[in-house]
């Protein structure tokens, strides 16, 4: 629908360029900042050590840095509280740009901290008490399926201490939308009032593909023939929540229904299947693909390495109660076909349901056969989903601004 002339600026001036009112405005006026202004509110992230190794162990460290930059863009000064500080020369240049601080520094310099966010680590209640006495608000942001993790932990590691549950002196509990089911559990666990739980927006940016890697393109390259196209499975195999059992069985069923497909299955983190007695003795030997040497098992690899080694692959992932995954967004950003069962993203890309086996097999077939032909539609899906979670999306910025205030 066209914009009514009456809603435009200065419609009475013939020949003038007429611009409609903009819906999106900058959330923080840059020109209002003074170069000498060092009184911006401080946010400190209690995080695991950020270095070249931890950055790609899981999405948590990346999430910390994305929130760091989001808060900076909203007019705050961000710091990373580190257990240990790596030697600057051992870190990539862009990692060295993040401010770090120790617990001793916070006390020594009487930092005026507005908000302290525990994410990836916990500090002791005494330090929390000190921060609260200075006016800081203490929050704990859970970005994991803590209830499932805790149940598994006490079953298989009864002597393990839950370092992520050091309780006391917490003002609020925060969690991502796909972990909202744990809010009450986390609140009770941390002795926090039930109404002090909050669901915060999920965010992602492609920086760890674009900044960290060389200038070589990571974009998907169409295969010569789908019949020779490889399939990659990258499920961590560290718990029932993210396990490749379903994925390898799905590919096995697909290969039997479509025997003309002659590709290879590459299972990253598949070395864990070799040390699991059931997988090693029962699951793998039952697979025709494994017996025919068409299934390769590898240890953990960085996403850049995987994409450069498999330029034309199709990816398959499976999760339980971990709906959102940075890996899915990374692959979609590079336009790789990826089958996923994230219900929150079911409208995007190649989505399947574990309750519909035959449909899942056909979805894999469509991803292999028709991805090149449907690339324009796929790119639209990718752009929309990535923008939906971008720290530059106006609604994301508005919601986080309200939370921080």
N, C-alpha and C positions, 0 to 999 in steps of 0.2 A: 504494500500500500504506500502511495506517495505521501510525503509530508505536506500537510496543509500550509498554504502560503501564510495564513494568519499566525502560524506558530513560529515563523522564521524571524530572525532579527532584521529590523529596518526594511520591511517589505515595500515601504513607500518610496524607496530610492531606486529608480530604474537604472539598470546597468551595473549596480553594485553587486559584488560577490556576496551571496547570502549563505550563512552557515547555520545549521541547526545547533541547538544546545547539545553539548556533549554529555553523555550519560556517565562516562568514566573520567574522574578527576584524580590528579595525584593525591595520594593519601598523606604525604608529608611534604610541605612546601620547602623546596631546597633553598630558595633565595632568602628565606627567613633565618637560615642558619648563619651564625657568626663564626669566623675561623677560630676565634679564641674561646668559643663556647665549649667548655668541658664539663658542663653540668647536666648532660643528658643522663636519664635514668639508666642504671646498670642492671643487666641481666647476666647471671652466672649459670653455666651449665655444668653440673657435676657429671662428668662423662668418663668413659674409659679413655685410655691414652690414644690420641689421634696420630697415627703414623701410616707409612706406606703399607704396612702389613694389616693393621686393624681396619683400614678403610674398606677392604674388600672381603673381610671375614663374614660379614652379614650387613644387612641394610641399616642397622642401628647407628653405626658411626656416621654414615652418610646422612641419616636423618638429623643427627645432631648438628651437622654443619649446615644443612639446608635451613633449619630453624634459626641457627646463628645468623645467617645472612638475611632471613626474613625479618628478624627483630631489628637488625641494623637498618634495614630499609624503612622500618616504621619509626625510626628516630631514637632507638635505644643503643647503648654501648654494650656489646656482648663480650663475654670472656668464657674460656673453657677452663674449668678446674681440673687439673690433671694430677693423677697419682704420681706419675713420673714424667719428666720432660725429656723428650728425645733430643739428640744433638741436631741443631738446625741443618747442618750440612748433610744429614742423612735423610732429610725430608724433601719432597718435591716442593718447588717454589711456591705453588699456590697454597699448600698446607701451612707454610711458614707465615702466611699473611694473617692467620687467625691469632687473636690475642689469647694468651694462656696466663693462668694465675695459680698460685699454690694457696693452701689454706693458711699458711703462715703469712703470706702477703696480704690476704684479706684482713687479717687482724693488724698487722704492722702498719698498713697505710690507711686504716679505718675507712675502707671503701664504702661508699654510700650505695649499698646494694638494695635495689627495689624488689627483685625477684630472684630466688634461687631455685633452679629446676634440677631435680635429680633424674637423670636419664642415662641408664647404662652403668650406674654405680650408686652406692649409698654412703652417706657420711654418718658419723656417729651422732647420737642425740645431743651430746654436749655441744658440738659445733653448731648443730641446728638451733639449739637454745640460744647460743651467742648471737647468731644471725638474726633470730627473731627479736632479740633484745635491742638490736640496732634498727629495727623497723622493717627488716626484710620479710617478705612472704615466702614460705617454703612450700613447694609443690613437688609431687612425685609423678612423673609421666611414665606410664607403663606402655611399652610398645611390643608386647609379647603376649602369648596366650598363657598367662601365668597359672590359671587354674589347672589346665591340662599338664603344664610343665611340672607343677608341684605334685600332682597325682602320680605322674611317671617317676619323679625323683624319689619319692619315699618308697616306691615299689622296688626300684632297682639300685638305689644308692641310699640306703637307710641312714648312713652315718654322715651324709653331706649336710653342710650348714647352708641355709638359704641366705646368702649375702644380699640378695635383692629385697629382702624383707626385714631390714633393720628398722624397727618401728619407733614411733614417738616423735612428737614435735612437728608433725606434718599438718599444714593448714588445709591443703586440698589434694585430692587425687585426680589426675587427668589420665585419659586413655584415648586411643584412636577410635574412629567410628567402628572399625571391624572388630574391636575388642570391648565394645560397650557392655557385653554380657558379664564382664568381670568387675564392673564398677563397685557393686555392693560387696563382693568378696574382698576386693582390694581395700575398701574403706574399713570394713570390720577388721581385717588383718592389720591395718596400720593405726587402728584405734582413732579413726577420723570419723566425724559425723557423716551420716549417710547422705545428707543433702549437700555435702561438700565435694561430691564427685562431679566431674565435668567431662563431657566428650569434646575433644578439640579437633579441628580440621586436619585431615591427612594431607601431606604436602610432598611434592617430588619435583626435582629439576634434573636435566640431563648432564649436569656439570661433570660428573665423574666419568662420562664418556668423552665429552668435548674438551674439557680442560686437562684431564690427566693423561690422555692418550696423545699420540703423535697426530699429525695432520692427515694421515692416511685414512681414507674413507672406511667406515664400518658398515655401510649400507648393504643390504641384502642384494645378491646377484642372482638373477634367474638361472636355474639349472638347465642343462642341455635337454634333459628328459626327466620327468617326474619319476619314471621307473627306476632311475639310478640315484634319486635324491636321498640323502642321508637324513636320519631323524636323531635329534639330540634330546636327552633327558637329563635335567640338572637338579632334581630334587635332592636335598641335603642328606637324606637317610640318617637323620639323627634322632628321629622320634616317629610315632605313628602319624603326627600331624603333617609332616612333609616327607613322605616316603615314596620311593619309585616303584613299589610293588604293582600298584594299579597301572602305572604308565607302561611298564614293560609288558604286562599282560595285555594291555590294549593294543600295543604294536604287534604282539604275537598274533592276536586275533585278526588284526588288519592284514598281516602277511599271509594268513591262511585264506582269507576271503579274496585277496588280490595277489595271487602268486606271481603276477607279472612284475610286481615291485621287487627290485633286486638290491635296494640300498642297504646301508649298514646302520645299526643303532649304536650310538655312542652314549654311554651312561657316565656322566661326570659325577663324582662322589660315589661312583660304583664300587670303589675299593672297599667301601663299608659292607657291601653285600657279600664279599668274600670272607669277612670275619664274623658274619652272622650265621650261626649254624643252620637255621632254617633256610635262609636264602641260599647258602652254599650247597647244602645237601639235598634240598627239596625243590626250591623254586627254580634256580638257574638250570639244573639238569633237565627239568621238565620242558624247557623252552627250545623249540626247534631252531630259532634264531641263534641261541647260545651254542647249541650242539654243532650247528653249521658254521660256527665262527663268524657270524654276522652281527654279533653283539660284543662291543669292546667296552671294558670297564677301566675307568681312570680315577685318579685322585682329584682333589680340588684344584680348580684353575680360575684365573681371573677372567672376567667377562670379555675384556679386550682380546686376550689370547684365544678364547673360544671362537669369537666372531671372525677373527683373521684366519683361523684354521678351517672354519666351516662357513664359507661365504654364501653357500646356497642351501643351507640346511633348513629343515622344519623342526620346530621345538615343541615339546610336549611336557606339561607340568601338571602336578596333582597336589592338592593340599586339603587339609581338614581343619575348619575353624580358623584359618589364616587367610582370609579373603583377599587382602591386598598384598602385592608383592612387587618390590622394586625391579626384580628381574623381568617380570612381564612388561613393565613400562619401558625398560631399557631395550628389550627386543622389539617392541612396537615402535619405539622411537627410530630404530634402525630399519624398520619395515620388514623384519623377519616374521614369517608366519609362526604363530605360537598358539597351541591349543591350551586353554585354561578352564578351570572350573570355579572361578571366582564369581559367586552369585551377585556381588555388588557391581561387577563389570560384565554381567551377562549380555548386555546389549552391544558390547564391543568385541570386534574381532571374531576369532573362532572359539566360541564358548560351547562347552559340553557339560552334561550332568552325569554324575557317577551312577545315577539311578536309571539311565537310559543307555545301555551298553551298545546296542545296534546303531543308535543315532550318533554316538561318540565315534564309532568306527567310520561311519559315513562322513562325519565332520573332518576327520583326519584325511580321508580321501579327497574331500573338496579342497582342503588346505594345500595338499600336494599338487593336485591337478590344476586348480583354477586360480592360484594366488597371483600369478603374473597378470592374468586377464582382469582380475578384480582389484588391481593395485590402487587405482584412483579411489575406490570406495574404502579400501583398507587405510589409506593415508588419511582420509577424512575421519575415520574412526580414531586413528592414533592421535591426530591433532586435537580432536575434541576431548578425548580422555585425558591427555597430558595437560591441556589447558584447564580442565576441570580441577586438577590438583596443583596447579602452578601457584607459587608464592606471589605471582604478579596478578592473579585473578582478583578482581575487585571484591568479590564476596569473601574469598579467603582472607584478604587483607582486612576487610571490615570486621569479620568475626574474631580474628586474632587480636585486632586493636581493642575490641571490646573486652576480651579476656584479659589482656595485659593491663587494662585500666581498672 
